[in-house]
Amino acid sequence: MTATLPTPRTPDPMDAPPLRWGVIAPGGIAHAMATALRARTRQEVHAVGSRSLERAEAFAREFGAHAAYGSYEELVTDPDVDAVYVASPHSEHHEHALMAIRAGKHVLVEKAFTRNHREALEVVQAARGTGVFAMEAMWTRFLPHIDVVRRVLETGLLGNVHTVFADHGQPLHPGGPRRLSDPDLAGGALLDLGVYPLSFASFVLGELASVSATGSLTDLGVDAQESITVANDAGALGVLATTMLAKTPTTAAICGTKARLELEGEFYQPTTVRLVAPDGTVLDTYQPDEVEHGLHFEAAEVARRVAAGERESPLMPLDETLRVMATMDEVRVQLGVRYPGE
């Protein structure tokens, strides 16, 4: 068998038209996003909102933002903000996304989109009813190596796909961020880490018809780790794992009747993709031009879609976000994880 991998079609993020961004919650992921925007795009970090004005002002100084606010309400009502990046803990996504949408702002909401499907549906319905753009910040979907995978799936190069493998484990408990251990903040491995392999399986397999999960909980009742098996209507399987107790390979593979794709760790970041024959022969390899984080690609996607008058991205559709949220709800039901107020 001779075959070659396609080249990615991903546009240069620097070519995307600029938006004036407002940032909700200047924590670690917001710093990573703002750094990527300044270095790799023409996007503008215009304003930042925090419950601490001092934190907002420090973030604004660091990234050259024009305005810093000591409340999220002030941020979303800033008339010069075009789009809001919601970077607060999972427990706050629902409230903060709705706040921005009701103010008429486009929204990019960190993954996991909300705590559960019900909250996600309310955000999606509000965005559609208001006519603003909304998207889950599943940044992996917009990276060039994932477009290589997308093109392989579109052309049927692998034959019939039967199995997907993906894992994501990081040593984040008990010594990691407090939010990961706190039920009030929708902590646990699933929403923070497991969403990556689950979203990847959904991307490859399409709508998931069944899910089975087993795992263990922390002493506070959030999930420490789980293994998850999913299947689509055709019977293709996804074998997935996530943990916040240890570092895992964080690799992925898509296995078909003609060949398989292997994504090196970290599979959710810019990484190498190999096309491998059934006998183990490496037929072709894609190597990314850059191996940095890659958050700028999703922001550029938002900017392009907004400029085109579109209200969601076909690369991360809202209906798919809702399906992944419903799958994670079912995983938590099977594990016995329930957040306060649900």
C-alpha positions as a printed NumPy array, in Angstrom:
array([[  0.   ,   0.   ,   0.   ],
       [  1.283,   3.47 ,  -0.895],
       [ -0.442,   6.548,   0.426],
       [  0.395,  10.09 ,   1.471],
       [ -1.118,  12.419,   4.018],
       [ -2.877,  15.557,   2.786],
       [ -1.665,  19.018,   3.691],
       [ -3.706,  21.104,   6.127],
       [ -6.019,  23.82 ,   4.82 ],
       [ -5.836,  25.897,   8.005],
       [ -5.724,  29.643,   7.258],
       [ -2.968,  31.776,   8.753],
       [ -4.364,  33.266,  11.994],
       [ -2.567,  36.51 ,  11.177],
       [ -4.901,  36.94 ,   8.186],
       [ -8.075,  36.875,  10.297],
       [ -9.766,  40.284,  10.667],
       [ -9.227,  41.821,  14.113],
       [-11.829,  41.747,  16.847],
       [-11.724,  43.699,  20.104],
       [-11.797,  41.019,  22.8  ],
       [-12.992,  41.263,  26.357],
       [-11.618,  38.661,  28.769],
       [-13.643,  37.342,  31.688],
       [-11.462,  36.02 ,  34.541],
       [ -7.725,  36.721,  34.081],
       [ -6.383,  33.334,  35.223],
       [ -3.887,  30.953,  33.692],
       [ -5.772,  30.05 ,  30.522],
       [ -6.641,  33.717,  29.919],
       [ -2.948,  34.576,  30.134],
       [ -2.133,  31.836,  27.632],
       [ -4.821,  33.076,  25.256],
       [ -3.79 ,  36.725,  25.504],
       [ -0.151,  35.782,  24.923],
       [ -1.109,  33.821,  21.8  ],
       [ -3.317,  36.625,  20.482],
       [ -0.579,  39.226,  20.805],
       [  2.125,  37.049,  19.287],
       [  0.255,  35.269,  16.499],
       [ -2.784,  37.313,  15.412],
       [ -4.071,  40.821,  14.773],
       [ -6.711,  40.347,  17.482],
       [ -6.862,  42.982,  20.204],
       [ -7.148,  42.285,  23.925],
       [ -9.273,  45.358,  24.529],
       [-10.62 ,  44.862,  28.043],
       [-10.497,  42.514,  31.012],
       [-12.944,  41.927,  33.828],
       [-12.335,  40.364,  37.222],
       [-13.938,  40.375,  40.652],
       [-10.64 ,  41.94 ,  41.698],
       [ -9.951,  45.289,  40.038],
       [ -6.309,  44.931,  41.027],
       [ -6.019,  41.634,  39.1  ],
       [ -7.802,  43.129,  36.104],
       [ -5.475,  46.135,  36.083],
       [ -2.385,  43.907,  36.286],
       [ -3.639,  41.834,  33.326],
       [ -4.438,  44.985,  31.355],
       [ -0.936,  46.345,  31.933],
       [  0.662,  43.056,  30.91 ],
       [ -1.26 ,  42.75 ,  27.64 ],
       [ -1.875,  46.365,  26.734],
       [ -5.651,  46.266,  27.235],
       [ -7.443,  49.604,  27.103],
       [ -9.807,  48.94 ,  30.   ],
       [ -9.847,  46.991,  33.26 ],
       [-13.017,  46.369,  35.223],
       [-13.687,  45.155,  38.745],
       [-16.836,  43.341,  37.65 ],
       [-17.921,  41.152,  34.758],
       [-21.042,  43.245,  34.222],
       [-18.925,  46.295,  33.375],
       [-16.859,  44.264,  30.921],
       [-19.783,  42.897,  28.914],
       [-21.431,  46.319,  28.658],
       [-18.293,  48.003,  27.301],
       [-19.511,  49.241,  23.884],
       [-16.075,  48.762,  22.348],
       [-15.895,  45.025,  23.119],
       [-16.846,  42.876,  20.109],
       [-16.398,  39.395,  21.586],
       [-16.022,  37.973,  25.077],
       [-13.694,  35.142,  26.016],
       [-15.115,  33.307,  29.04 ],
       [-12.15 ,  31.905,  30.967],
       [-13.716,  31.44 ,  34.4  ],
       [-14.087,  28.046,  36.146],
       [-16.589,  25.575,  34.651],
       [-19.113,  26.393,  37.353],
       [-19.322,  29.998,  36.126],
       [-19.44 ,  29.477,  32.345],
       [-23.231,  29.367,  32.166],
       [-23.741,  32.635,  34.04 ],
       [-20.914,  34.511,  32.351],
       [-21.745,  33.361,  28.826],
       [-25.393,  34.354,  29.272],
       [-24.317,  37.716,  30.674],
       [-22.235,  38.42 ,  27.586],
       [-24.85 ,  37.135,  25.157],
       [-27.585,  39.278,  26.731],
       [-25.292,  42.261,  26.255],
       [-25.117,  41.413,  22.556],
       [-21.546,  40.131,  22.571],
       [-20.159,  37.209,  20.597],
       [-18.773,  34.544,  22.937],
       [-15.957,  32.024,  23.003],
       [-16.523,  29.834,  26.072],
       [-13.72 ,  27.736,  27.494],
       [-14.163,  24.005,  27.464],
       [-15.937,  22.294,  29.003],
       [-18.665,  24.607,  27.714],
       [-20.703,  24.461,  30.943],
       [-21.206,  22.075,  33.869],
       [-23.904,  20.055,  32.125],
       [-26.148,  19.72 ,  29.081],
       [-29.003,  21.753,  30.564],
       [-26.783,  24.77 ,  31.108],
       [-25.18 ,  24.358,  27.695],
       [-28.575,  24.238,  26.011],
       [-29.6  ,  27.48 ,  27.701],
       [-26.448,  29.202,  26.45 ],
       [-26.919,  27.875,  22.907],
       [-30.57 ,  28.883,  22.808],
       [-29.728,  32.364,  24.091],
       [-27.001,  32.828,  21.48 ],
       [-29.242,  31.659,  18.671],
       [-32.132,  33.776,  19.904],
       [-29.958,  36.877,  20.195],
       [-28.156,  36.27 ,  16.913],
       [-24.61 ,  36.402,  18.255],
       [-21.758,  34.035,  17.472],
       [-21.034,  31.352,  20.091],
       [-18.473,  28.562,  20.207],
       [-16.858,  26.192,  22.664],
       [-13.14 ,  26.852,  22.982],
       [-12.137,  23.306,  22.024],
       [ -8.998,  24.745,  20.49 ],
       [ -7.709,  21.378,  19.241],
       [-10.342,  21.372,  16.476],
       [ -8.705,  24.341,  14.745],
       [ -5.096,  23.152,  14.682],
       [ -3.435,  22.237,  11.369],
       [ -2.688,  18.635,  12.328],
       [ -6.371,  18.067,  13.068],
       [ -7.242,  19.324,   9.589],
       [ -4.876,  16.651,   8.271],
       [ -6.946,  14.12 ,  10.227],
       [-10.169,  15.709,   8.976],
       [ -9.045,  15.414,   5.344],
       [ -7.997,  11.79 ,   5.828],
       [-11.452,  10.973,   7.198],
       [-13.156,  12.859,   4.356],
       [-11.248,  10.924,   1.697],
       [-11.679,   7.489,   3.291],
       [ -7.949,   6.848,   3.287],
       [ -8.249,   4.63 ,   6.373],
       [-11.074,   2.5  ,   4.999],
       [-13.849,   1.727,   7.475],
       [-12.962,   3.196,  10.869],
       [-13.685,   0.747,  13.685],
       [-11.768,   1.963,  16.742],
       [-10.531,   5.229,  18.206],
       [ -8.121,   5.432,  21.138],
       [ -7.355,   8.611,  23.105],
       [ -6.196,   9.46 ,  26.607],
       [ -5.461,  12.549,  28.637],
       [ -3.881,  12.375,  32.056],
       [ -2.032,  15.051,  34.019],
       [ -0.764,  14.968,  37.653],
       [ -3.109,  17.707,  38.898],
       [ -4.475,  16.154,  42.102],
       [ -4.048,  16.575,  44.992],
       [ -1.344,  19.17 ,  44.436],
       [ -2.878,  21.051,  41.5  ],
       [ -5.304,  23.964,  41.233],
       [ -7.993,  24.008,  43.917],
       [-10.772,  24.276,  41.346],
       [-10.049,  20.725,  40.14 ],
       [-10.855,  19.283,  43.56 ],
       [-13.802,  21.522,  44.4  ],
       [-17.335,  20.283,  43.602],
       [-18.609,  23.868,  43.868],
       [-16.341,  24.775,  40.938],
       [-17.345,  21.702,  38.891],
       [-13.977,  20.078,  39.493],
       [-12.731,  16.66 ,  38.478],
       [-10.818,  15.083,  35.628],
       [-13.708,  14.773,  33.172],
       [-14.641,  18.389,  32.474],
       [-11.051,  19.612,  32.495],
       [ -9.157,  16.749,  30.819],
       [-11.589,  14.067,  29.686],
       [-13.412,  16.484,  27.412],
       [-10.419,  16.265,  25.043],
       [-10.571,  12.522,  24.266],
       [-14.378,  12.589,  24.293],
       [-14.522,  15.484,  21.845],
       [-11.908,  13.748,  19.696],
       [-14.009,  10.564,  19.592],
       [-17.069,  12.612,  18.648],
       [-15.079,  14.337,  15.905],
       [-14.022,  10.998,  14.406],
       [-17.072,   8.807,  15.045],
       [-19.883,  11.328,  14.801],
       [-22.875,  11.154,  17.112],
       [-22.293,   8.711,  19.949],
       [-25.061,   6.21 ,  20.575],
       [-23.832,   4.652,  23.816],
       [-21.384,   5.286,  26.638],
       [-20.048,   3.127,  29.454],
       [-17.761,   4.442,  32.175],
       [-15.976,   3.297,  35.292],
       [-13.707,   5.301,  37.543],
       [-12.835,   6.541,  41.012],
       [-13.725,   9.651,  43.004],
       [-11.817,  11.932,  45.343],
       [-12.762,  12.326,  48.998],
       [-14.775,  15.424,  48.029],
       [-16.775,  13.503,  45.434],
       [-15.375,  14.711,  42.12 ],
       [-13.982,  12.245,  39.604],
       [-10.275,  11.495,  39.924],
       [-10.091,   9.278,  36.847],
       [-12.233,   7.244,  34.485],
       [-12.114,   4.919,  31.539],
       [-14.872,   5.444,  28.986],
       [-16.078,   3.358,  26.08 ],
       [-18.337,   4.959,  23.495],
       [-19.92 ,   3.645,  20.293],
       [-21.683,   5.14 ,  17.303],
       [-24.692,   3.663,  15.515],
       [-22.417,   1.716,  13.163],
       [-20.751,  -0.028,  16.107],
       [-17.391,   1.747,  15.863],
       [-15.84 ,   2.167,  19.295],
       [-13.951,   4.846,  21.136],
       [-11.746,   3.625,  23.982],
       [-10.906,   6.629,  26.11 ],
       [ -9.245,   7.389,  29.438],
       [ -8.6  ,  10.401,  31.608],
       [ -7.021,  10.995,  34.998],
       [ -5.791,  13.877,  37.125],
       [ -3.654,  11.547,  39.24 ],
       [ -0.801,  10.82 ,  36.803],
       [  0.783,  11.797,  33.508],
       [ -0.323,   9.497,  30.7  ],
       [  0.974,   9.232,  27.103],
       [ -1.781,  11.617,  25.883],
       [ -1.756,   9.992,  22.461],
       [ -4.551,   9.122,  20.046],
       [ -5.104,   6.656,  17.224],
       [ -7.788,   6.103,  14.576],
       [ -7.877,   2.544,  13.281],
       [ -9.45 ,   1.583,   9.968],
       [ -9.527,  -1.415,   7.677],
       [ -6.893,   0.022,   5.308],
       [ -4.617,   1.949,   7.676],
       [ -4.471,   3.83 ,  10.945],
       [ -3.496,   7.301,  12.053],
       [ -1.296,   7.765,  15.105],
       [ -1.167,  11.139,  16.855],
       [  1.799,  11.598,  19.137],
       [  1.47 ,  13.159,  22.577],
       [  0.24 ,  15.672,  23.304],
       [ -2.398,  14.742,  20.72 ],
       [ -4.519,  17.815,  21.489],
       [ -1.622,  20.216,  20.798],
       [  0.266,  20.693,  17.506],
       [  1.913,  17.293,  17.051],
       [  3.122,  14.648,  14.623],
       [  0.622,  12.483,  12.726],
       [  1.659,   9.171,  11.178],
       [ -0.161,   7.107,   8.575],
       [  0.561,   3.458,   9.33 ],
       [ -0.243,   0.36 ,   7.246],
       [ -1.761,  -2.745,   8.88 ],
       [  1.672,  -4.403,   8.843],
       [  3.158,  -1.52 ,  10.836],
       [  4.897,   0.223,   7.952],
       [  4.893,   3.996,   8.35 ],
       [  3.546,   5.252,   5.029],
       [  3.782,   8.977,   5.638],
       [  4.305,  11.497,   8.431],
       [  2.956,  14.981,   8.996],
       [  5.143,  17.243,  11.138],
       [  3.678,  20.571,  12.293],
       [  5.485,  23.767,  11.38 ],
       [  5.12 ,  24.971,  14.955],
       [  4.808,  23.131,  18.225],
       [  3.587,  25.955,  20.427],
       [  0.276,  25.924,  22.244],
       [ -2.006,  26.994,  19.395],
       [ -4.822,  28.94 ,  21.077],
       [ -4.574,  31.636,  18.407],
       [ -6.145,  29.335,  15.813],
       [ -9.529,  29.218,  17.602],
       [ -9.607,  32.988,  18.115],
       [ -8.888,  33.49 ,  14.417],
       [-11.753,  31.122,  13.596],
       [-14.137,  33.251,  15.666],
       [-12.943,  36.414,  13.93 ],
       [-13.37 ,  34.955,  10.445],
       [-16.862,  33.63 ,  11.149],
       [-18.018,  36.861,  12.766],
       [-16.705,  38.879,   9.828],
       [-18.605,  36.582,   7.47 ],
       [-21.831,  37.072,   9.409],
       [-21.931,  33.479,  10.615],
       [-23.187,  32.519,  14.061],
       [-21.286,  29.299,  14.707],
       [-18.35 ,  27.339,  13.358],
       [-18.787,  24.188,  11.265],
       [-15.522,  22.959,  12.786],
       [-17.022,  22.978,  16.297],
       [-20.808,  23.137,  15.852],
       [-22.963,  24.023,  18.829],
       [-25.059,  20.894,  18.37 ],
       [-21.923,  18.797,  18.728],
       [-20.952,  20.669,  21.876],
       [-24.395,  19.805,  23.236],
       [-23.939,  16.121,  22.365],
       [-20.555,  15.966,  24.071],
       [-22.02 ,  17.669,  27.149],
       [-24.835,  15.083,  27.233],
       [-22.259,  12.291,  27.019],
       [-20.31 ,  13.769,  29.928],
       [-23.531,  14.032,  31.927],
       [-24.066,  10.307,  31.404],
       [-20.475,   9.537,  32.433],
       [-21.   ,  11.459,  35.675],
       [-24.293,   9.664,  36.32 ],
       [-22.527,   6.316,  35.964],
       [-19.726,   7.446,  38.286],
       [-22.028,   9.064,  40.835],
       [-20.702,  12.633,  40.433],
       [-23.209,  15.418,  41.053],
       [-22.321,  19.079,  41.449],
       [-24.022,  21.288,  44.06 ],
       [-27.147,  22.916,  42.673],
       [-27.694,  20.397,  39.856]])
